[in-house]
Amino acid sequence: MIFSITLNPSLDLSGTVRELRFNEKNYIQDEHRSAGGNGINAGIIARRLGSNVVLGGFLGGATGDEVRSLLREKKVRMNFIKIRHQTRTNVTVSLQGSHQQSRFSFPGPQVTKTEFAKIFSLVRRLPKGAMVLIGGSLPPGISPSDVATLVDYCYRREIPCVIDVPGEILKPLVKHRPFLIKPNLSELQAMSGKKITTIAGALPVLKNLHRNIPWVCLSSLEGGALLSGPSGKWFGSIPQIIVRSTVGAGDSMVGAMIHAFQEDETDGEAILRMGLAAAAATLTERGMELGSSKSIRSFQKKIYITPVSSASGG
């Protein structure tokens, strides 16, 4: 089972415009409402690929009720903690011709320490063999040290914990021994304090991270992604596609990789291939839509994967 935790979910409101004009009223077309958040997106992808997934986190108010209703339509199992304050609404506006997007992300509701502590009781009841994913930004009231306590708790209970959070949150979590992290290149640079532009330049930093973390996936590197694990390193890229939206592509990659781990996959090449296929499938969808299982399976055959030498970086 995968327990996918989104600490700061949102109701995602999206639409399109012919052009975006400042200081004037913009009439949005094609209104679409969906449940948003890194953990939610990743969990939906893992569920589409066949994993047993439960979505969790914090939801509050009428907006939280709508998020629950939208997820119920997708037939995804849920175990969200009800909080006092209202779940946030985020807005994405896409230009019709170019598919360029403007995203407006709000801070989210205040979550109390008492509300946050309820997560531990849910993790405590997870069955043997479960994995935990913690994804997305933090709501007001929750600090990286709070999340570190949760990651440490998972480690002590021998529950693999996958972390997909912004770089400023990720850095203090590294020493708490998560199972997998997925920083992008700019986040890795900020974490390490080094200007990294190549695979070879990333390898010493990854070696240092492996003191505490078995698996690291570095995205946005040389036009692809690098997966580094106990049995080797692999670089992969997707084929040339028409990108219709970037929303959820990274989340989809994480969800597909977790699915691969839950299927007892240990071959890094197969894990990275699955992740990149899911990212590519979502990139071809419009608006806030995530890639379908059929599309992901189709892209699997088209992903380019190359083993990486630890000495040379290529």
One Martini backbone bead per residue (centre of mass of N, CA, C, O) as a GRO file, in nm:
protein
  314
    1MET     BB    1   0.098   0.034   0.018
    2ILE     BB    2   0.010   0.384  -0.043
    3PHE     BB    3   0.082   0.678   0.147
    4SER     BB    4  -0.036   0.994   0.033
    5ILE     BB    5   0.095   1.305   0.138
    6THR     BB    6  -0.081   1.623   0.163
    7LEU     BB    7  -0.025   1.911   0.345
    8ASN     BB    8  -0.125   2.127   0.088
    9PRO     BB    9  -0.390   2.133  -0.050
   10SER     BB   10  -0.610   2.183  -0.347
   11LEU     BB   11  -0.810   2.383  -0.543
   12ASP     BB   12  -0.808   2.357  -0.890
   13LEU     BB   13  -0.818   2.638  -1.108
   14SER     BB   14  -0.893   2.636  -1.462
   15GLY     BB   15  -0.791   2.799  -1.780
   16THR     BB   16  -0.852   3.005  -2.077
   17VAL     BB   17  -0.679   3.235  -2.303
   18ARG     BB   18  -0.591   3.433  -2.566
   19GLU     BB   19  -0.508   3.672  -2.361
   20LEU     BB   20  -0.296   3.849  -2.129
   21ARG     BB   21  -0.422   4.129  -1.942
   22PHE     BB   22  -0.331   4.407  -1.788
   23ASN     BB   23  -0.562   4.600  -1.614
   24GLU     BB   24  -0.778   4.379  -1.703
   25LYS     BB   25  -1.033   4.194  -1.801
   26ASN     BB   26  -1.038   3.833  -1.792
   27TYR     BB   27  -1.175   3.583  -1.995
   28ILE     BB   28  -1.253   3.267  -1.895
   29GLN     BB   29  -1.212   2.945  -2.023
   30ASP     BB   30  -1.254   2.624  -1.952
   31GLU     BB   31  -1.349   2.531  -1.683
   32HIS     BB   32  -1.154   2.371  -1.412
   33ARG     BB   33  -1.186   2.120  -1.151
   34SER     BB   34  -0.939   2.015  -0.901
   35ALA     BB   35  -0.730   1.815  -0.735
   36GLY     BB   36  -0.445   1.932  -0.544
   37GLY     BB   37  -0.115   1.801  -0.531
   38ASN     BB   38   0.153   1.610  -0.521
   39GLY     BB   39   0.037   1.359  -0.370
   40ILE     BB   40  -0.219   1.334  -0.536
   41ASN     BB   41  -0.097   1.299  -0.816
   42ALA     BB   42   0.087   1.058  -0.753
   43GLY     BB   43  -0.140   0.870  -0.649
   44ILE     BB   44  -0.308   0.858  -0.909
   45ILE     BB   45  -0.090   0.729  -1.084
   46ALA     BB   46  -0.045   0.475  -0.914
   47ARG     BB   47  -0.340   0.383  -0.941
   48ARG     BB   48  -0.348   0.361  -1.256
   49LEU     BB   49  -0.110   0.132  -1.241
   50GLY     BB   50  -0.222  -0.055  -0.964
   51SER     BB   51  -0.206   0.062  -0.694
   52ASN     BB   52  -0.239   0.082  -0.347
   53VAL     BB   53  -0.418   0.378  -0.252
   54VAL     BB   54  -0.379   0.647  -0.006
   55LEU     BB   55  -0.510   0.953   0.069
   56GLY     BB   56  -0.359   1.238   0.242
   57GLY     BB   57  -0.405   1.493   0.506
   58PHE     BB   58  -0.547   1.829   0.471
   59LEU     BB   59  -0.892   1.931   0.533
   60GLY     BB   60  -1.109   2.232   0.481
   61GLY     BB   61  -1.408   2.311   0.443
   62ALA     BB   62  -1.567   2.356   0.144
   63THR     BB   63  -1.314   2.302  -0.025
   64GLY     BB   64  -1.249   2.029   0.101
   65ASP     BB   65  -1.515   1.895   0.014
   66GLU     BB   66  -1.460   1.921  -0.291
   67VAL     BB   67  -1.206   1.754  -0.301
   68ARG     BB   68  -1.336   1.494  -0.204
   69SER     BB   69  -1.544   1.472  -0.435
   70LEU     BB   70  -1.338   1.458  -0.669
   71LEU     BB   71  -1.196   1.198  -0.562
   72ARG     BB   72  -1.445   1.014  -0.555
   73GLU     BB   73  -1.479   1.009  -0.868
   74LYS     BB   74  -1.187   0.849  -0.889
   75LYS     BB   75  -1.178   0.614  -0.682
   76VAL     BB   76  -1.019   0.711  -0.421
   77ARG     BB   77  -0.864   0.658  -0.145
   78MET     BB   78  -0.923   0.803   0.192
   79ASN     BB   79  -0.737   0.994   0.480
   80PHE     BB   80  -0.832   1.273   0.599
   81ILE     BB   81  -0.776   1.557   0.789
   82LYS     BB   82  -0.966   1.760   0.976
   83ILE     BB   83  -0.984   2.111   0.964
   84ARG     BB   84  -1.064   2.434   1.048
   85HIS     BB   85  -0.950   2.542   0.792
   86GLN     BB   86  -0.932   2.648   0.466
   87THR     BB   87  -0.882   2.536   0.176
   88ARG     BB   88  -0.718   2.606  -0.095
   89THR     BB   89  -0.691   2.812  -0.397
   90ASN     BB   90  -0.579   2.751  -0.723
   91VAL     BB   91  -0.439   2.915  -1.026
   92THR     BB   92  -0.470   2.840  -1.386
   93VAL     BB   93  -0.345   3.003  -1.687
   94SER     BB   94  -0.395   2.955  -2.037
   95LEU     BB   95  -0.275   2.982  -2.350
   96GLN     BB   96  -0.410   2.876  -2.638
   97GLY     BB   97  -0.167   2.871  -2.838
   98SER     BB   98   0.108   2.813  -2.643
   99HIS     BB   99   0.046   2.701  -2.336
  100GLN     BB  100   0.103   2.907  -2.149
  101GLN     BB  101   0.160   2.964  -1.790
  102SER     BB  102  -0.025   3.084  -1.503
  103ARG     BB  103   0.052   3.070  -1.153
  104PHE     BB  104  -0.157   3.064  -0.847
  105SER     BB  105  -0.022   3.041  -0.518
  106PHE     BB  106  -0.126   2.973  -0.202
  107PRO     BB  107  -0.051   2.916   0.129
  108GLY     BB  108  -0.285   2.841   0.318
  109PRO     BB  109  -0.373   2.685   0.597
  110GLN     BB  110  -0.388   2.653   0.923
  111VAL     BB  111  -0.185   2.422   1.112
  112THR     BB  112  -0.185   2.243   1.381
  113LYS     BB  113  -0.017   2.040   1.595
  114THR     BB  114  -0.260   1.860   1.656
  115GLU     BB  115  -0.330   1.795   1.361
  116PHE     BB  116  -0.053   1.682   1.276
  117ALA     BB  117  -0.036   1.441   1.487
  118LYS     BB  118  -0.251   1.254   1.338
  119ILE     BB  119  -0.062   1.124   1.128
  120PHE     BB  120   0.081   0.913   1.311
  121SER     BB  121  -0.166   0.724   1.351
  122LEU     BB  122  -0.183   0.644   1.050
  123VAL     BB  123   0.103   0.527   1.017
  124ARG     BB  124   0.082   0.313   1.247
  125ARG     BB  125  -0.155   0.147   1.068
  126LEU     BB  126   0.021   0.038   0.867
  127PRO     BB  127   0.110  -0.200   0.673
  128LYS     BB  128   0.308  -0.423   0.572
  129GLY     BB  129   0.489  -0.272   0.298
  130ALA     BB  130   0.459   0.014   0.315
  131MET     BB  131   0.433   0.347   0.182
  132VAL     BB  132   0.559   0.689   0.191
  133LEU     BB  133   0.433   1.011   0.085
  134ILE     BB  134   0.579   1.344   0.068
  135GLY     BB  135   0.402   1.633  -0.066
  136GLY     BB  136   0.494   1.953  -0.102
  137SER     BB  137   0.397   2.206   0.064
  138LEU     BB  138   0.366   2.417   0.345
  139PRO     BB  139   0.172   2.508   0.584
  140PRO     BB  140   0.079   2.701   0.808
  141GLY     BB  141   0.243   2.571   1.116
  142ILE     BB  142   0.450   2.408   0.937
  143SER     BB  143   0.763   2.259   0.963
  144PRO     BB  144   1.044   2.092   0.876
  145SER     BB  145   1.071   1.962   1.162
  146ASP     BB  146   0.801   1.817   1.153
  147VAL     BB  147   0.866   1.641   0.906
  148ALA     BB  148   1.120   1.509   1.021
  149THR     BB  149   0.967   1.349   1.237
  150LEU     BB  150   0.810   1.176   1.029
  151VAL     BB  151   1.048   1.053   0.879
  152ASP     BB  152   1.177   0.923   1.130
  153TYR     BB  153   0.936   0.746   1.202
  154CYS     BB  154   0.943   0.574   0.947
  155TYR     BB  155   1.227   0.462   0.982
  156ARG     BB  156   1.179   0.320   1.262
  157ARG     BB  157   0.931   0.147   1.110
  158GLU     BB  158   1.025   0.056   0.821
  159ILE     BB  159   0.922   0.299   0.624
  160PRO     BB  160   0.924   0.403   0.324
  161CYS     BB  161   1.028   0.745   0.235
  162VAL     BB  162   0.900   0.984   0.018
  163ILE     BB  163   1.039   1.293  -0.121
  164ASP     BB  164   0.837   1.590  -0.256
  165VAL     BB  165   0.990   1.892  -0.212
  166PRO     BB  166   1.100   2.176  -0.168
  167GLY     BB  167   1.425   2.269  -0.120
  168GLU     BB  168   1.394   2.425   0.160
  169ILE     BB  169   1.270   2.158   0.287
  170LEU     BB  170   1.467   1.924   0.205
  171LYS     BB  171   1.746   1.976   0.335
  172PRO     BB  172   1.667   1.897   0.648
  173LEU     BB  173   1.574   1.586   0.559
  174VAL     BB  174   1.820   1.415   0.469
  175LYS     BB  175   1.923   1.307   0.764
  176HIS     BB  176   1.636   1.122   0.794
  177ARG     BB  177   1.624   0.882   0.586
  178PRO     BB  178   1.512   0.856   0.316
  179PHE     BB  179   1.445   0.667   0.027
  180LEU     BB  180   1.342   0.918  -0.161
  181ILE     BB  181   1.447   1.177  -0.388
  182LYS     BB  182   1.333   1.481  -0.608
  183PRO     BB  183   1.529   1.688  -0.731
  184ASN     BB  184   1.621   1.953  -0.892
  185LEU     BB  185   1.880   2.131  -1.002
  186SER     BB  186   1.831   2.392  -0.834
  187GLU     BB  187   1.793   2.241  -0.564
  188LEU     BB  188   2.073   2.106  -0.555
  189GLN     BB  189   2.233   2.367  -0.558
  190ALA     BB  190   2.114   2.484  -0.294
  191MET     BB  191   2.193   2.242  -0.108
  192SER     BB  192   2.519   2.245  -0.191
  193GLY     BB  193   2.645   2.524  -0.312
  194LYS     BB  194   2.656   2.431  -0.622
  195LYS     BB  195   2.747   2.447  -0.962
  196ILE     BB  196   2.536   2.255  -1.164
  197THR     BB  197   2.537   2.110  -1.521
  198THR     BB  198   2.625   1.806  -1.488
  199ILE     BB  199   2.662   1.482  -1.431
  200ALA     BB  200   2.951   1.491  -1.320
  201GLY     BB  201   2.884   1.723  -1.111
  202ALA     BB  202   2.662   1.548  -0.947
  203LEU     BB  203   2.801   1.291  -0.827
  204PRO     BB  204   2.930   1.396  -0.555
  205VAL     BB  205   2.657   1.479  -0.431
  206LEU     BB  206   2.522   1.202  -0.442
  207LYS     BB  207   2.727   1.054  -0.268
  208ASN     BB  208   2.658   1.216  -0.013
  209LEU     BB  209   2.350   1.142  -0.001
  210HIS     BB  210   2.399   0.820   0.027
  211ARG     BB  211   2.445   0.815   0.338
  212ASN     BB  212   2.101   0.841   0.373
  213ILE     BB  213   2.016   0.768   0.061
  214PRO     BB  214   1.938   0.532  -0.171
  215TRP     BB  215   1.751   0.735  -0.352
  216VAL     BB  216   1.810   0.950  -0.647
  217CYS     BB  217   1.628   1.205  -0.831
  218LEU     BB  218   1.739   1.403  -1.107
  219SER     BB  219   1.610   1.681  -1.252
  220SER     BB  220   1.682   1.895  -1.508
  221LEU     BB  221   1.924   1.728  -1.665
  222GLU     BB  222   2.031   1.749  -1.971
  223GLY     BB  223   1.718   1.694  -2.060
  224GLY     BB  224   1.672   1.513  -1.791
  225ALA     BB  225   1.734   1.217  -1.585
  226LEU     BB  226   1.876   1.105  -1.267
  227LEU     BB  227   1.940   0.778  -1.139
  228SER     BB  228   2.034   0.686  -0.798
  229GLY     BB  229   2.166   0.375  -0.664
  230PRO     BB  230   2.280   0.077  -0.533
  231SER     BB  231   2.319  -0.044  -0.857
  232GLY     BB  232   2.331   0.258  -0.984
  233LYS     BB  233   2.322   0.458  -1.296
  234TRP     BB  234   2.074   0.672  -1.473
  235PHE     BB  235   1.993   0.810  -1.792
  236GLY     BB  236   1.703   1.008  -1.901
  237SER     BB  237   1.467   1.052  -2.182
  238ILE     BB  238   1.241   1.203  -2.385
  239PRO     BB  239   1.067   1.247  -2.642
  240GLN     BB  240   0.946   1.430  -2.880
  241ILE     BB  241   0.698   1.676  -2.786
  242ILE     BB  242   0.387   1.817  -2.715
  243VAL     BB  243   0.352   2.071  -2.490
  244ARG     BB  244   0.053   2.149  -2.290
  245SER     BB  245   0.164   2.077  -1.989
  246THR     BB  246   0.341   2.094  -1.661
  247VAL     BB  247   0.132   1.996  -1.478
  248GLY     BB  248   0.231   1.709  -1.290
  249ALA     BB  249   0.492   1.574  -1.404
  250GLY     BB  250   0.664   1.524  -1.148
  251ASP     BB  251   0.446   1.369  -0.993
  252SER     BB  252   0.417   1.140  -1.198
  253MET     BB  253   0.701   1.032  -1.167
  254VAL     BB  254   0.681   0.954  -0.870
  255GLY     BB  255   0.432   0.767  -0.886
  256ALA     BB  256   0.565   0.559  -1.083
  257MET     BB  257   0.808   0.482  -0.905
  258ILE     BB  258   0.649   0.379  -0.663
  259HIS     BB  259   0.507   0.158  -0.815
  260ALA     BB  260   0.763   0.002  -0.885
  261PHE     BB  261   0.845  -0.057  -0.593
  262GLN     BB  262   0.572  -0.208  -0.521
  263GLU     BB  263   0.660  -0.427  -0.754
  264ASP     BB  264   0.968  -0.499  -0.685
  265GLU     BB  265   1.152  -0.304  -0.821
  266THR     BB  266   1.529  -0.283  -0.883
  267ASP     BB  267   1.557  -0.160  -1.160
  268GLY     BB  268   1.656   0.149  -1.248
  269GLU     BB  269   1.571   0.157  -1.545
  270ALA     BB  270   1.270   0.082  -1.500
  271ILE     BB  271   1.203   0.311  -1.303
  272LEU     BB  272   1.278   0.551  -1.489
  273ARG     BB  273   1.099   0.477  -1.727
  274MET     BB  274   0.832   0.505  -1.577
  275GLY     BB  275   0.863   0.799  -1.487
  276LEU     BB  276   0.904   0.933  -1.772
  277ALA     BB  277   0.641   0.831  -1.897
  278ALA     BB  278   0.454   0.987  -1.705
  279ALA     BB  279   0.557   1.269  -1.769
  280ALA     BB  280   0.494   1.262  -2.074
  281ALA     BB  281   0.189   1.208  -2.054
  282THR     BB  282   0.125   1.477  -1.901
  283LEU     BB  283   0.251   1.685  -2.105
  284THR     BB  284   0.016   1.609  -2.330
  285GLU     BB  285  -0.179   1.743  -2.151
  286ARG     BB  286  -0.434   1.944  -2.059
  287GLY     BB  287  -0.388   2.142  -1.812
  288MET     BB  288  -0.467   1.926  -1.521
  289GLU     BB  289  -0.403   1.672  -1.655
  290LEU     BB  290  -0.331   1.334  -1.643
  291GLY     BB  291  -0.194   1.058  -1.724
  292SER     BB  292  -0.256   0.770  -1.865
  293SER     BB  293  -0.201   0.442  -1.863
  294LYS     BB  294  -0.180   0.406  -2.169
  295SER     BB  295   0.025   0.633  -2.221
  296ILE     BB  296   0.249   0.532  -2.037
  297ARG     BB  297   0.293   0.256  -2.175
  298SER     BB  298   0.367   0.379  -2.451
  299PHE     BB  299   0.624   0.549  -2.351
  300GLN     BB  300   0.818   0.330  -2.243
  301LYS     BB  301   0.944   0.257  -2.537
  302LYS     BB  302   1.055   0.581  -2.579
  303ILE     BB  303   1.274   0.572  -2.372
  304TYR     BB  304   1.590   0.701  -2.284
  305ILE     BB  305   1.861   0.485  -2.168
  306THR     BB  306   2.169   0.535  -1.965
  307PRO     BB  307   2.438   0.434  -1.837
  308VAL     BB  308   2.640   0.541  -1.555
  309SER     BB  309   2.949   0.644  -1.476
  310SER     BB  310   3.104   0.721  -1.178
  311ALA     BB  311   3.369   0.844  -1.307
  312SER     BB  312   3.254   1.013  -1.579
  313GLY     BB  313   2.922   1.054  -1.632
  314GLY     BB  314   2.906   0.854  -1.930
   0.00000   0.00000   0.00000
